[in-house]
Amino acid sequence: MAKESFFTISEIFRDRKKLIVFLACVAVSILSWLMISLSQDYNTTALVPVNYINFPENKVLLNNVPEQMAVNISGSGFDLMKYDERLIEDTLTINLDDLKMSVYGDYERGYLDPSILSRSLQKRINGEIGINRVLSDSIEFLFDLKVSRTLRVKPMVTYTLAKGHVLVDSIISDPEEVEVFGPLSVLDTLKYLKTLSFDIGVINSIKAYRVPIVLDRYGNDARVELDSVKIQLVVDRLTEKRFMINPEQLNVPVSLQMLCFPNSVEVIAQVPLSSFDKITKSQFHITIDYNQMQDGFMGLPVNIERWPNAAAKVSLNPKQVEIVFSKIEE
């Protein structure tokens, strides 16, 4: 009986010739398996990037449309390996001249037929692999009429004034109004455009910033003539200015003469340094009213009726005066 011959793994790795033969056999086996596998047909799904051209004129797109679409494809393993990377990396350009339009309330709605997309993909890859169908739902486009409106800019600014300082005027936007382009249904509901919100912190001098205008909630195609505005805050230090003013007497019966003590009241105003010389006595008006008299109390409160806008704070000294009446003889 012939002696049975075989090699162990350790013998193969110790003998170089046997190792080479062994590795060659393994390589041939793997290659044969790959050739058989790649020659078979397969189905798979690919995500294809898309780009849209020829949007309808004078229309604004209101909704978001997909930047990729899922496609079921079939072909041999060789063809799928050849075209899979191309499908994923190459952008499919979709011409919106093919949109099917319909009226949807105050808007227009457009649809892209998935079969048109399948034909476009099939044409691009020259029939090497099969485009079975587009798995994504029909792509919908919602359009509104594109218009322009001139709107006021509202600065969204928060700040804290340093002690002893005042904001001289309202926050200034330059320009105060901008022209914005967007959907009719949105722009006709707006009274102003907001800037990006930001906190300046503590301020004690004039500050100016350039701030972007927020447009992200007004439609995908909304745009503004200027994408940012200059915001300025004029801050000044407060100082004190005083006047002695005789209060006007109101509602005194014609049969009586009313005297007040003191007959002049000191008006103390906190005003910006830059406006100190512009603040005058005539800009203040104080009164005492006979109708505010209380039984058993011979005094009246002093009322301030008018003061300049530039004054940050106004106080009176005294806040009430004593009164004496004398009868006017006929």
C-alpha positions in Angstrom: 0.0 0.0 0.0 1.4 3.4 -1.0 2.3 5.8 1.7 -0.2 8.7 2.0 1.5 12.1 1.5 0.3 15.5 2.9 1.7 18.7 4.3 1.0 20.4 7.6 0.7 24.2 7.9 3.9 24.4 9.8 5.7 22.5 7.0 4.3 24.8 4.4 5.6 28.0 6.1 9.0 26.3 6.7 9.4 25.4 3.1 9.5 28.5 0.8 8.6 26.7 -2.4 5.5 25.1 -0.7 4.5 28.5 0.7 4.6 30.1 -2.8 2.5 27.3 -4.3 0.0 27.6 -1.4 -0.3 31.4 -1.8 -0.7 31.1 -5.5 -3.5 28.7 -5.1 -5.3 31.0 -2.6 -4.9 34.0 -5.0 -6.3 32.0 -7.9 -9.3 30.9 -5.8 -10.0 34.4 -4.6 -9.7 35.8 -8.1 -12.0 33.1 -9.5 -14.6 33.9 -6.8 -14.5 37.6 -7.5 -14.8 37.1 -11.3 -17.9 34.9 -10.7 -19.4 37.3 -8.2 -18.9 40.4 -10.3 -20.3 38.9 -13.4 -23.7 38.4 -11.6 -26.5 41.0 -11.6 -27.3 43.0 -8.5 -29.8 45.6 -7.3 -28.6 48.5 -5.1 -29.6 52.0 -4.0 -27.5 55.1 -4.7 -27.9 58.7 -3.4 -27.4 61.1 -6.4 -26.7 64.8 -5.7 -29.0 67.1 -7.7 -28.9 70.7 -8.9 -31.9 72.7 -10.2 -31.7 75.3 -13.1 -34.2 77.5 -14.9 -36.4 78.5 -11.9 -39.6 80.2 -13.1 -39.1 84.0 -13.5 -40.6 86.4 -11.0 -41.3 83.5 -8.6 -39.9 82.8 -5.2 -39.4 79.2 -3.9 -41.0 78.9 -0.5 -40.1 75.3 0.5 -36.9 73.4 0.8 -36.2 70.9 -2.0 -33.9 67.8 -1.6 -30.3 68.1 -2.5 -30.1 64.3 -3.1 -32.4 61.7 -4.4 -32.4 57.9 -3.8 -32.3 55.8 -7.0 -32.6 52.0 -7.3 -30.1 50.7 -9.9 -29.2 47.3 -11.3 -26.4 45.8 -13.3 -23.5 43.4 -13.1 -21.0 43.8 -10.3 -18.4 45.1 -12.8 -20.7 47.8 -14.1 -21.9 48.8 -10.6 -18.3 49.2 -9.5 -17.6 51.3 -12.6 -20.5 53.7 -12.2 -21.4 53.8 -8.5 -18.8 56.4 -7.7 -19.8 58.5 -10.7 -23.4 58.4 -9.7 -22.6 59.5 -6.1 -20.1 62.3 -7.0 -21.5 63.7 -10.3 -24.4 66.2 -9.8 -27.5 65.6 -11.8 -28.7 68.9 -13.3 -32.5 69.1 -13.3 -34.2 71.6 -15.7 -37.3 73.1 -14.1 -38.7 73.8 -17.5 -40.2 70.4 -17.1 -42.2 71.3 -14.0 -45.9 70.5 -14.0 -47.6 73.6 -12.5 -50.9 73.9 -10.8 -52.7 76.6 -8.6 -52.6 76.0 -4.9 -54.5 78.8 -3.1 -52.6 82.0 -3.4 -49.5 80.1 -4.6 -48.4 77.9 -7.5 -47.3 74.3 -7.0 -44.9 72.5 -9.3 -44.1 68.8 -9.5 -41.2 66.8 -11.1 -42.2 63.5 -12.5 -39.8 60.8 -11.2 -39.9 59.0 -14.6 -38.3 62.2 -16.1 -35.5 62.0 -13.6 -35.0 58.3 -14.3 -34.6 59.0 -18.0 -32.1 61.8 -17.3 -30.0 59.5 -15.2 -30.2 56.6 -17.7 -29.1 58.9 -20.5 -26.1 60.1 -18.5 -24.7 56.6 -17.9 -25.3 55.4 -21.5 -27.3 52.3 -20.5 -24.3 50.5 -18.9 -26.5 49.9 -15.8 -30.2 50.0 -15.4 -32.1 52.8 -13.6 -35.1 50.9 -12.1 -36.8 53.8 -10.5 -36.4 56.9 -8.4 -37.2 56.0 -4.8 -37.7 59.6 -3.7 -41.2 60.9 -3.7 -42.2 63.3 -6.4 -40.3 66.5 -5.8 -42.6 69.4 -5.0 -42.0 73.1 -5.5 -44.1 75.8 -3.9 -43.8 79.3 -5.5 -45.1 82.7 -4.7 -44.9 86.0 -6.7 -41.5 87.8 -6.2 -41.9 91.4 -5.2 -39.9 94.2 -3.6 -40.8 96.3 -0.6 -39.0 99.1 1.3 -39.0 98.3 5.0 -37.7 100.0 8.1 -34.7 98.3 9.9 -35.2 97.5 13.6 -31.9 97.1 15.4 -32.1 94.1 17.9 -29.5 95.5 20.3 -29.3 95.1 24.1 -26.9 97.2 26.2 -26.3 98.5 29.7 -25.5 102.2 30.3 -22.6 103.0 32.6 -23.6 104.9 35.8 -24.2 108.6 35.2 -24.7 108.2 31.4 -27.7 108.4 29.1 -28.6 107.3 25.6 -29.0 110.7 23.9 -31.4 109.5 21.1 -32.9 106.3 19.9 -30.6 103.7 18.4 -29.7 104.9 14.9 -29.7 102.6 11.8 -27.9 103.8 8.7 -29.7 103.4 6.4 -33.0 103.5 8.3 -34.9 101.7 5.4 -33.8 99.0 2.9 -35.3 97.4 -0.1 -36.0 93.7 0.3 -37.0 91.2 -2.4 -39.1 88.1 -1.5 -42.5 86.4 -1.6 -45.5 88.6 -1.8 -47.4 86.6 0.9 -44.5 87.2 3.4 -43.4 90.8 2.6 -46.9 92.2 2.8 -47.2 91.1 6.4 -43.9 92.8 7.5 -43.6 96.2 9.1 -39.8 96.1 9.5 -36.7 93.9 9.1 -34.7 92.8 12.1 -31.0 92.9 12.5 -29.1 90.0 14.1 -29.5 90.1 17.9 -26.4 91.0 19.9 -25.5 92.4 23.3 -23.1 95.3 23.4 -22.5 95.2 27.2 -21.7 98.3 29.3 -21.3 101.5 27.3 -20.2 105.0 28.3 -19.4 106.6 24.9 -20.6 106.6 21.3 -20.5 103.1 19.8 -21.0 102.0 16.1 -21.3 98.5 14.7 -22.1 96.9 11.4 -24.8 94.3 11.9 -26.3 91.7 9.4 -30.0 91.8 8.5 -31.8 88.6 9.2 -33.6 87.1 6.2 -33.7 83.3 6.8 -37.4 83.2 7.7 -38.6 85.2 4.6 -38.1 82.5 2.0 -35.3 80.7 0.2 -34.9 83.3 -2.5 -35.4 86.4 -0.3 -32.6 89.0 -0.6 -32.0 92.5 0.6 -30.4 95.4 -1.2 -27.9 95.7 1.7 -27.0 92.7 3.7 -26.0 94.7 6.8 -26.5 98.2 8.3 -24.5 100.5 10.5 -26.0 100.7 14.1 -25.0 103.7 16.2 -25.6 104.5 19.9 -24.9 108.0 21.1 -24.1 108.0 24.8 -23.3 111.1 26.9 -22.4 111.8 30.5 -25.2 113.4 32.6 -24.9 116.7 34.4 -27.2 118.8 36.5 -29.0 122.0 35.5 -31.3 124.1 37.7 -34.0 126.7 37.2 -36.3 128.7 39.4 -39.8 128.7 37.9 -43.1 130.2 39.1 -45.8 127.5 38.9 -49.0 128.3 36.9 -52.1 128.4 38.9 -55.1 126.3 37.6 -58.8 126.3 38.4 -58.7 129.1 41.0 -62.2 130.5 41.5 -62.5 134.1 40.1 -63.6 135.3 43.5 -60.3 134.2 45.1 -56.7 135.2 44.9 -54.3 132.4 45.7 -50.8 133.0 46.9 -48.2 130.2 47.3 -45.1 129.9 49.5 -42.5 129.7 48.2 -43.7 131.4 45.0 -40.9 129.9 42.9 -40.0 126.2 42.7 -36.5 124.9 41.8 -36.5 122.5 38.9 -33.5 120.2 38.8 -32.9 118.4 35.6 -30.3 115.7 34.7 -29.2 116.5 31.1 -26.5 115.3 28.7 -23.4 117.4 28.6 -23.8 117.9 24.9 -27.3 119.4 25.4 -26.5 121.5 28.4 -26.7 124.9 26.6 -29.8 123.8 24.6 -31.9 123.2 27.7 -33.8 126.4 28.6 -36.2 127.5 31.3 -39.1 127.9 28.8 -39.0 124.1 28.0 -40.4 123.4 31.5 -43.9 123.9 32.7 -45.0 123.4 36.3 -48.5 123.9 37.8 -50.5 123.9 41.1 -54.1 123.0 40.8 -56.9 124.4 43.1 -58.9 121.2 42.4 -56.3 119.1 44.2 -56.9 120.9 47.5 -57.8 118.6 50.4 -60.0 119.7 53.4 -58.1 120.9 56.4 -54.8 121.0 54.4 -53.6 124.4 53.2 -51.1 123.1 50.6 -50.9 121.9 47.0 -48.6 119.5 45.2 -46.5 120.9 42.4 -47.0 119.1 39.1 -44.6 119.1 36.2 -46.5 119.1 32.9 -43.8 119.5 30.4 -40.0 119.0 30.1 -37.5 118.5 27.3 -37.0 115.0 25.9 -33.2 115.4 26.4 -33.7 115.5 30.2 -33.1 112.1 31.6 -34.6 112.9 35.1 -36.4 115.9 36.5 -37.1 116.6 40.2 -38.7 119.5 42.0 -37.8 121.3 45.2 -40.1 121.7 47.1 -42.6 119.1 45.8 -45.5 121.0 47.4 -46.2 124.6 48.4 -48.3 126.2 51.1 -51.2 128.4 49.9 -53.1 131.4 51.3 -56.3 132.8 49.9 -57.7 136.3 49.9 -61.1 137.3 48.6 -61.3 139.6 45.7 -63.8 142.4 46.4 -66.2 143.3 43.6 
